[in-house]
Amino acid sequence: MGLIDTIIADLDVVRKNITSFLFIILNIVSSIAIVISNKWVFQFSGFKFGTFITILHFIMTFIGLAICAYFKMFTIKRVRILDVVPLCSLFCGFVVFTNLSLEYNSVGFYQVMKVLTTPFIVFVQATYYGMHFETPIKLSLIPLCIGVAMASASDVEVNFIGTVYAIIGVVVTSFYQIMIGQFQKNLGVDSMQLLFYQAPISAVMLIPIVPIFDDVAKLRAYVYTVDNVSLILLSSVLAFFVNLSIFLVIGRTSAVSYNVVGHFKLCIVLLSGFLVFGNPVKFWNMLGLGITFISVIIYTHIKLQAQAKPAPAAQPVSQPLIAAQDKEKVEEEDSQQELTPEEEAETRLGKIVVIPSESSSNSPHLSSQNLTSR
């Protein structure tokens, strides 16, 4: 049975790793695809309304999840709306301060500050949630963050208000990603069940923010042609897979692992920009890409090794208790055997006892023998 249990446990680990890998692939492919589609929407269609298109993305996500629920791909679980509002508020804060950071900072400084999300998540989870990160994991994140900063930083210009927005954005983004996993555990829901509630609530909460970041007059005057609507619809469908895969990856792995995947995606996008679109490239950009890719491989290897380690065998707590109970039982029965007939009669009159049958008269001997064997 021990060998069979070990094989079953190993197969379960392999199955979980394969599932996690497929979720990560879905996230990478859909994220890169939506970057390209959004570029088409913003440049070719002239639909430069970032907050409004985020609302459309979440509406499409809700519609996609409703279709999945209709075809029994998951079961809708009843959850109080107020229980999901804090997570939705964090998402809205993530959208607001990400836009503010991008508006008041250079692209290079914006990307460098985003890198701080990973170490901040590790700090929060280790400090406030008692999560233990092994030293190799923490060490592998250092060159990873440095590599991403080198690869993405082209122009770094610092100003006070932009730095404040960037720091707040890092904090809000980190807590949002952490809370995705925490809410799934606390509410007893899976990724699709939680996103089914978060998507429409977040869309509604973002409506008052549209006039702050989007030009409402131009939005009203926008001409919706068939080509433009098709591109917006394509972007929204891809957003469904992006949003779903984010919840799946974090729910299956962790916020830190999702950040590592995010850095990997960023490097792929940057590399495609260098190779396909002919974006200007410098030596430290390519060096940063190389460092990042190697760090991702090292991080993945360490995580797989940690999962492959057999769990320490739990010490059976019941055995000492049983031994102690057997010992007390032996002592009690031995003491009863030492009683005189008169004392035994008085004891039986004072207490309600079950007189052992002849077939169980050898139990003290068996108990003491078992105790000695232990």
Secondary structure as the mmCIF struct_conf table of DSSP 4:
data_model
#
loop_
_struct_conf.conf_type_id
_struct_conf.id
_struct_conf.beg_label_comp_id
_struct_conf.beg_label_asym_id
_struct_conf.beg_label_seq_id
_struct_conf.end_label_comp_id
_struct_conf.end_label_asym_id
_struct_conf.end_label_seq_id
HELX_RH_AL_P HELX_RH_AL_P1 GLY A 2 LYS A 39
HELX_RH_PI_P HELX_RH_PI_P1 TRP A 40 PHE A 44
BEND BEND1 SER A 45 SER A 45
HELX_RH_AL_P HELX_RH_AL_P2 GLY A 50 TYR A 70
TURN_TY1_P TURN_TY1_P1 PHE A 71 LYS A 72
BEND BEND2 MET A 73 PHE A 74
HELX_RH_AL_P HELX_RH_AL_P3 ILE A 81 TYR A 104
BEND BEND3 ASN A 105 ASN A 105
HELX_RH_AL_P HELX_RH_AL_P4 VAL A 107 VAL A 115
TURN_TY1_P TURN_TY1_P2 LEU A 116 LEU A 116
HELX_RH_AL_P HELX_RH_AL_P5 THR A 117 TYR A 128
BEND BEND4 TYR A 129 TYR A 129
HELX_RH_AL_P HELX_RH_AL_P6 THR A 135 SER A 152
BEND BEND5 SER A 154 SER A 154
HELX_RH_AL_P HELX_RH_AL_P7 PHE A 160 LEU A 187
TURN_TY1_P TURN_TY1_P3 GLY A 188 GLY A 188
HELX_RH_AL_P HELX_RH_AL_P8 SER A 191 LEU A 206
HELX_RH_3T_P HELX_RH_3T_P1 ILE A 207 ILE A 209
HELX_RH_AL_P HELX_RH_AL_P9 VAL A 210 PHE A 213
BEND BEND6 ASP A 214 ASP A 214
HELX_RH_AL_P HELX_RH_AL_P10 VAL A 216 ALA A 221
HELX_RH_AL_P HELX_RH_AL_P11 VAL A 226 ARG A 252
BEND BEND7 THR A 253 THR A 253
HELX_RH_AL_P HELX_RH_AL_P12 ALA A 255 LEU A 275
TURN_TY1_P TURN_TY1_P4 VAL A 276 VAL A 276
BEND BEND8 PHE A 277 PHE A 277
HELX_RH_AL_P HELX_RH_AL_P13 PHE A 283 ALA A 308
BEND BEND9 LYS A 309 LYS A 309
HELX_LH_PP_P HELX_LH_PP_P1 PRO A 310 GLN A 315
BEND BEND10 VAL A 317 VAL A 317
HELX_RH_AL_P HELX_RH_AL_P14 SER A 318 GLN A 337
TURN_TY1_P TURN_TY1_P5 GLU A 338 GLU A 338
BEND BEND11 LEU A 339 LEU A 339
HELX_RH_AL_P HELX_RH_AL_P15 PRO A 341 GLY A 350
BEND BEND12 LYS A 351 LYS A 351
HELX_LH_PP_P HELX_LH_PP_P2 VAL A 354 SER A 357
HELX_RH_3T_P HELX_RH_3T_P2 GLU A 358 SER A 360
TURN_TY1_P TURN_TY1_P6 SER A 361 ASN A 362
HELX_RH_AL_P HELX_RH_AL_P16 SER A 363 SER A 373
#
